[in-house]
């Protein structure tokens, strides 16, 4: 592993990339990040490469998903653009009725509500269109030119296939912790892991605890050097 101001970088087979992600996840967890940054930590833990995954399929899909435009207010409330337009029409009719009844203040409030729903409908429709465009462009174009990346308030990371040598493909995986103090603490923990164990898979209790505490799933099976577990090349698109 190489450590610099830009983060923690490793080069090697798929198994090395997976192990690098596991070590950093464990170091973050050991420093109490799951309590302080619960959602960002879980998002990182979901995105990081897994032993059973393929770069050009699984990591590609997860990268496109996390890079998408976030949901707008209407989407978060489970309302479609059509729902908001219908409500806008109802509020507009209500506004007219209040005008006829001499309730000018109420009419103005209903009219404002109508405009808000029209704007929210446009926002939701626009986000969906952009999101669909993003997925198409990212998955078919961007991943051909740039590494697969992840970025939130806790972690920034990128992984790409570098070369294919005698031992199979080589990957470059770089992870940066965005809080400087936490980054120093993670660096110390990573150094401790180097001193405590010669091979990461020997540390079985830690792997089991990570799987149960962090992922809520069974720990991954041990993989061969290229991360295929007897399957086809994980970089196959």
Backbone torsions as a table, in degrees:
resi	resn	phi	psi	omega
1	UNK	NA	137.2	175.6
2	UNK	-105.3	136.1	178.7
3	UNK	-119.7	130.9	179.3
4	UNK	-146.9	-175.9	180.0
5	UNK	-64.7	-23.6	-179.0
6	UNK	-88.4	-5.5	175.1
7	UNK	136.0	-162.7	-178.5
8	UNK	-107.6	118.5	-173.6
9	UNK	-119.5	141.8	174.3
10	UNK	-134.4	151.7	176.0
11	UNK	-127.7	139.2	179.1
12	UNK	159.1	-161.8	-180.0
13	UNK	-74.4	178.4	-179.3
14	UNK	-59.8	-38.7	178.2
15	UNK	-61.1	-36.5	178.0
16	UNK	-66.4	-40.0	179.0
17	UNK	-65.3	-43.6	179.0
18	UNK	-61.9	-45.2	-180.0
19	UNK	-62.1	-39.4	179.5
20	UNK	-60.0	-44.9	177.7
21	UNK	-64.7	-38.7	179.4
22	UNK	-65.4	-42.2	-178.9
23	UNK	-64.0	-44.7	-179.3
24	UNK	-66.8	-39.0	176.9
25	UNK	-61.7	-44.3	178.0
26	UNK	-62.4	-42.5	-179.2
27	UNK	-64.8	-40.3	176.3
28	UNK	-63.0	-45.6	-179.6
29	UNK	-61.6	-43.3	-179.0
30	UNK	-65.5	-20.0	178.6
31	UNK	-98.8	19.1	172.8
32	UNK	74.7	18.5	-176.0
33	UNK	-66.9	-30.4	-177.2
34	UNK	-62.7	-26.8	177.8
35	UNK	-85.1	-40.7	-176.0
36	UNK	-80.5	-32.1	-177.1
37	UNK	-131.8	56.8	-171.2
38	UNK	-55.8	-56.3	-176.5
39	UNK	-67.0	-46.2	176.6
40	UNK	-60.4	-37.4	179.4
41	UNK	-65.5	-44.5	-179.9
42	UNK	-65.9	-35.8	177.7
43	UNK	-64.9	-43.0	176.8
44	UNK	-63.1	-45.3	-178.0
45	UNK	-62.5	-33.3	177.4
46	UNK	-71.0	-40.4	-174.7
47	UNK	-76.8	-36.3	-171.7
48	UNK	-53.6	144.8	-177.8
49	UNK	-58.5	137.9	177.8
50	UNK	-112.0	159.4	-175.3
51	UNK	-60.5	-34.6	-175.0
52	UNK	-89.1	0.0	-173.9
53	UNK	-94.2	167.8	175.2
54	UNK	-118.5	141.2	-177.6
55	UNK	-62.6	-47.9	-174.4
56	UNK	-78.3	-2.6	178.7
57	UNK	-121.6	-67.1	-174.3
58	UNK	-69.9	-51.8	-179.5
59	UNK	-66.6	-36.4	176.4
60	UNK	-58.1	-49.1	-178.3
61	UNK	-64.7	-41.7	-179.2
62	UNK	-67.8	-34.5	178.8
63	UNK	-67.7	-43.8	178.4
64	UNK	-61.7	-38.0	-179.0
65	UNK	-67.1	-47.0	-176.8
66	UNK	-75.0	-17.1	179.2
67	UNK	-87.2	-5.4	-174.6
68	UNK	-71.8	157.9	174.5
69	UNK	-60.6	134.6	-178.6
70	UNK	-66.8	161.7	178.0
71	UNK	-69.0	143.5	175.8
72	UNK	-84.4	-179.3	-176.4
73	UNK	-60.8	-43.5	-179.9
74	UNK	-63.5	-43.5	179.8
75	UNK	-63.6	-40.6	179.5
76	UNK	-62.4	-29.1	178.2
77	UNK	-89.1	3.3	177.8
78	UNK	77.2	21.3	-178.4
79	UNK	-101.7	131.8	176.0
80	UNK	-84.8	165.3	175.7
81	UNK	-56.3	-36.9	179.4
82	UNK	-64.8	-39.0	178.0
83	UNK	-61.2	-45.5	-178.3
84	UNK	-67.7	-36.8	178.1
85	UNK	-66.1	-38.7	177.1
86	UNK	-63.5	-44.2	178.6
87	UNK	-64.4	-37.7	178.1
88	UNK	-60.7	-41.6	178.3
89	UNK	-64.1	-40.1	179.4
90	UNK	-65.9	-41.4	179.1
91	UNK	-66.2	-34.8	178.8
92	UNK	-67.7	-42.4	177.0
93	UNK	-62.5	-40.6	178.6
94	UNK	-62.4	-37.2	178.7
95	UNK	-63.6	-44.1	178.5
96	UNK	-61.4	-41.9	-179.6
97	UNK	-62.4	-39.5	-179.2
98	UNK	-70.4	-32.8	175.6
99	UNK	-62.8	-44.1	-179.9
100	UNK	-64.5	-29.2	-179.5
101	UNK	-90.4	4.2	177.5
102	UNK	80.3	11.2	179.9
103	UNK	-94.8	80.3	-175.4
104	UNK	-68.0	-37.6	179.5
105	UNK	-65.8	-45.2	178.8
106	UNK	-64.0	-37.6	179.0
107	UNK	-63.0	-40.5	179.4
108	UNK	-65.8	-40.2	178.8
109	UNK	-63.3	-43.5	179.9
110	UNK	-65.2	-38.9	179.0
111	UNK	-63.9	-41.5	178.1
112	UNK	-63.6	-40.7	177.7
113	UNK	-61.6	-39.7	179.3
114	UNK	-61.8	-46.1	179.4
115	UNK	-61.9	-40.7	179.8
116	UNK	-60.3	-42.4	-178.9
117	UNK	-70.2	-35.8	175.9
118	UNK	-63.1	-44.8	179.7
119	UNK	-63.6	-39.7	-179.3
120	UNK	-68.3	-36.1	177.7
121	UNK	-64.0	-42.8	179.1
122	UNK	-65.4	-39.7	178.9
123	UNK	-62.2	-46.8	-179.1
124	UNK	-63.4	-44.3	-179.8
125	UNK	-63.8	-41.9	179.3
126	UNK	-63.8	-42.7	179.6
127	UNK	-62.8	-41.6	-179.9
128	UNK	-64.0	-41.2	-179.8
129	UNK	-65.2	-45.0	179.5
130	UNK	-64.7	-40.1	-179.1
131	UNK	-62.5	-42.2	179.1
132	UNK	-65.0	-41.6	178.7
133	UNK	-64.3	-43.2	-180.0
134	UNK	-58.7	-47.3	-178.5
135	UNK	-60.4	-44.1	-178.1
136	UNK	-65.1	-48.9	-178.4
137	UNK	-66.4	-44.6	-176.6
138	UNK	-63.5	-50.1	-173.0
139	UNK	-72.0	-28.5	-177.1
140	UNK	-99.2	-19.9	-175.1
141	UNK	-121.5	-58.5	-169.8
142	UNK	-62.2	-39.2	-178.0
143	UNK	-71.2	-9.4	174.5
144	UNK	-82.4	-18.1	-175.1
145	UNK	-115.2	-20.5	-173.5
146	UNK	-133.1	159.6	177.6
147	UNK	-70.7	162.8	173.5
148	UNK	-74.1	131.0	-172.0
149	UNK	-130.0	162.6	176.5
150	UNK	-142.7	142.3	180.0
151	UNK	-156.0	124.4	168.9
152	UNK	-148.6	-170.3	-175.0
153	UNK	-67.5	-18.3	-178.1
154	UNK	-95.4	-49.3	-171.2
155	UNK	-133.7	141.8	168.2
156	UNK	-121.1	134.0	-176.3
157	UNK	-150.5	155.8	172.4
158	UNK	-150.7	147.7	178.9
159	UNK	-139.1	140.6	177.8
160	UNK	-149.1	154.0	174.7
161	UNK	-82.4	127.7	-174.4
162	UNK	-96.2	-64.6	-177.6
163	UNK	-141.5	168.4	173.3
164	UNK	-119.6	113.0	-178.6
165	UNK	-107.0	-162.0	-178.5
166	UNK	-64.2	-31.3	-178.1
167	UNK	-91.9	7.7	-178.1
168	UNK	109.1	-171.8	-176.8
169	UNK	-68.5	150.0	175.1
170	UNK	-109.6	141.2	180.0
171	UNK	-119.6	146.1	174.2
172	UNK	-114.6	119.3	-174.7
173	UNK	-126.9	116.5	-178.5
174	UNK	-120.6	132.8	-177.8
175	UNK	-129.8	131.1	176.9
176	UNK	-121.4	136.8	174.7
177	UNK	-94.2	123.4	-167.8
178	UNK	-77.5	-16.1	174.9
179	UNK	-95.4	121.4	-173.6
180	UNK	-61.0	-42.7	-179.6
181	UNK	-66.2	-42.6	178.4
182	UNK	-65.2	-37.0	178.9
183	UNK	-60.6	-41.2	177.9
184	UNK	-64.3	-40.1	179.6
185	UNK	-66.1	-40.5	178.0
186	UNK	-64.0	-40.3	178.7
187	UNK	-59.3	-42.4	179.5
188	UNK	-65.3	-40.1	-180.0
189	UNK	-65.9	-41.3	178.6
190	UNK	-62.0	-37.9	176.9
191	UNK	-65.2	-38.4	177.7
192	UNK	-61.8	-41.4	179.6
193	UNK	-61.6	-39.0	179.1
194	UNK	-62.4	-37.2	-178.5
195	UNK	-78.2	-32.3	-172.8
196	UNK	-81.0	-35.3	-176.6
197	UNK	-133.9	144.6	177.5
198	UNK	-83.2	-37.7	-179.9
199	UNK	-130.1	131.5	-173.6
200	UNK	-58.5	-37.9	-176.0
201	UNK	-69.5	-14.2	176.8
202	UNK	-68.4	-28.2	-175.3
203	UNK	-81.8	58.1	-174.1
204	UNK	-57.2	-45.2	-179.9
205	UNK	-56.8	-39.2	179.5
206	UNK	-66.3	-41.1	179.8
207	UNK	-61.6	-42.1	179.7
208	UNK	-64.4	-41.4	-179.0
209	UNK	-66.2	-38.7	177.4
210	UNK	-60.6	-46.6	-177.6
211	UNK	-62.6	-41.7	-176.8
212	UNK	-76.7	-42.8	-174.7
213	UNK	-81.6	-42.1	-174.5
214	UNK	-89.0	-44.5	-174.2
215	UNK	-103.1	-22.1	-176.8
216	UNK	67.1	32.6	-176.9
217	UNK	-141.5	172.8	177.4
218	UNK	-69.1	144.8	179.0
219	UNK	-64.6	147.8	-178.7
220	UNK	-69.0	152.3	177.7
221	UNK	-73.8	158.5	-179.9
222	UNK	-67.7	141.1	-176.3
223	UNK	-113.9	160.4	173.6
224	UNK	-80.9	178.4	-169.9
225	UNK	-56.6	-39.4	-176.4
226	UNK	-90.2	5.0	173.9
227	UNK	77.4	18.1	-174.3
228	UNK	-90.3	-17.4	-177.3
229	UNK	51.2	35.7	-179.3
230	UNK	85.5	-1.7	178.5
231	UNK	-92.1	-176.3	178.8
232	UNK	-71.2	170.8	-176.9
233	UNK	-52.5	122.9	-177.1
234	UNK	-66.8	-10.8	179.6
235	UNK	-94.6	0.5	-179.3
236	UNK	-66.2	129.6	179.2
237	UNK	-87.6	NA	NA
